[in-house]
């Protein structure tokens, strides 16, 4: 009997002193940023021998939990979203370390996520106050150019299309929303309805023509760009009956492999059947973490390398070899 497991643990590091909420790669795949309940950002890089070490720790900026962290595509900036209602932006200095550039204020409640567009000049933030703000960077100054009010509940995450000037958000109101530029502002272009409870996360496919979303309802939904739709996205597949608890995180690799992190402590891998074009479960890593698995992220340049983080304060690195 073949007992080969396609997923092997590469190494692990002790992440944060409280829940590790998010891990995010730099666009070149050489750096990893993490953030957590201890109000710190840590930046990791690999050294000889294959170990990952913390090269910088950013502390004492926020007085509440850091929920998400995001590198800009050009590697020059780092943004973090905090439950203290602010977003902080750090800039890479001449000494090759990140230093605080600006603290963005305006949201009325916890900021849940912040994400850069493909040009590294626009930053989107979202909040429990039900709004999405879009900030534009010009000469080291940030200006809010749009406040997008369309969700009826807490907005959990925002992400930009990998190449287009299109922004998506997901929410406690069970929907995803698509925002497009119009006359110097951003307007609601479409509302994607398919989940029956909170949408926790979503990810774009490598070519940007599809989306996978996950949520409290234990579903994975695949949305594909179709002509004739307002935003172009419609449901092409729903995957149910596999996860036993809420799905908190999802990531789509350059090799067209989907990974999910779940409250049942499991890491799951989904691959696309070449005949049916449907995604199917390829592997379940039981007890990938000792508690809730909060964040999964494929490396952008080493597509078989995956990182996960959880409530157990540990960051784990995995290699996927099907």
C-alpha positions, 0 to 999 in steps of 0.5 A: 500500500502506498503510504507516501504523504505529499506534504512534509513539514520543513521546519517551524519557528515560535511565532508570537507570544499570543495567537499568530493571526497572519503570515504573508510573503514578500513578492520575491518569496525571500521574506515572510511577515507575521503578526499576532496578538502580542502586537508585534510584526516579525520579519523572517528570512531563511539562512544557511542550513534551511532554518528560518530566523527572525531578522526584525521585530517591530514593536510598541506601535499598536496597543491592540492585536495586529490582525493582518500584515501585507508586503507591497509588491515592490517590497518597499512597504509593509502594512499592518491592520490593528484592532486599535482602529489604525493601519500602520505603514512601514518603509524599507530603509537604507539599513535594509530594515523597515521603519514606521512611515505613517499611521493611517486613521479614520476607521471607527472600529477595529481594522481587520485587513490592509492590502496593496494594489499591483502598483504599490501605490494604493492601499485598501483597509477594511474594518468592523465599521462596515467600510472599506477605505482606499488610500493613495500614496504620493511622496510618502503621504497617504490620502484617502481617495475613497470610502466604500460603504456597501457591506452591512456588517464587519468587513473581514478581508480585502484583496486587489486583483493581481493585475487589474484595478479591481478590489474585492472584500468579504464580510460577516454579511455573508457576501463578497463585493467587487469595487471598480474605479469610476470618476476618481472614486470606487463604486460597488460593481457587484455583490457575490452571493453564495455563502450562508454565513461569514466569508472569512477569506478568499484568494485569486487564481494565478491568472486572476480569472477565478476566485476561491472563497471560504467561510463559517459555513465550511464551504469552498466556493470557486468563482470564475470570470464569465462575460455578461456578469456585472463584475464577471464572476459567477459560481462554477463549483461548491465544495462542501462536507469536507471541513468540520468547522469554520474555514479561516484561510485560503491560498491559491498557488502558482501551480494551481493548488489550493490550501485551506486552514480550518478551525478543526486544526487541519491543513487541506490541499485541493487539486484540479482534476484535469478531466472534469476541471473540478477541484478535489481534496488531495490531502488532509494534514490532521493536527497541522497545528494544536489549535485553530489554523488561522493563516495559510500562504503559498510562497509566490516563487517557490510554489511547493513551499507553504507556510501556516500559522495558528492559535498555538503561536507556531509558524510551520513551513511545509513542502508539497510534493504530489 
